[in-house]
Every structure is written in structure tokens, then in C-alpha cells.
Amino acid sequence: MSNICEITGKRVIVGNNVSHSNKRTRRVFKPNLQVKKFYHAEEDRWVTLKVSAAGIRNINKKGLHACLKEAADKGYYKG
């Protein structure tokens, strides 16, 4: 499975390490992903998601049902 948040769509991005001499080498910035289970009360089941820390905060703020609907509309969640 790839490093993509199923709620926010955050994914790996690339950039440079820059040394003191200003020499640049490629590197990757990975999102802070966690595999978590959430209880979906509307469907009376547990949902396992790979979410970023920002995605967990969105679920706490808006609720799981609203976040899943929004993520499905944007194409991040296919469950």
C-alpha cells in the first residue's frame, strides 16, 4: 500500500537536502501516517483507515461520516 492519507490525500513529496556548502541531494518528505480503526456509527461497523495526523484531527472535528463522504468525493477513499 502506498503512503497516501485516505482522508486528506497527503502523499510523499520530494525535495533537496542542502548542505552547508549548498550542495543539493534529493530526498523524500513522508506524511505522518497511522493505521487506525474508527467506529462508523451510521453503518454500525469498524473502519480501518491509513490517515495522517491532520486527517485524525479532521475526523475529530467534523466526524467520521462527513470526512469519509468528502474524501470519497475527492477520490481519496474508495471503501
C-alpha angles and dihedrals in degrees: 000000000000129000097260126127110235092212107039101021093233111162142172114297128190131227142141138285104223116204128205089264088053092248110153127215126176122257140165130239110212124202119243097255127181129182105228138168119227127188111237102205096187091060095030094232143104118256121203113210136178099223138168123235088258089052091054090052090050091052091050091049103041103021131250098271094054093046094049091049092049092046092049091051090053092045099246097112123050101172 
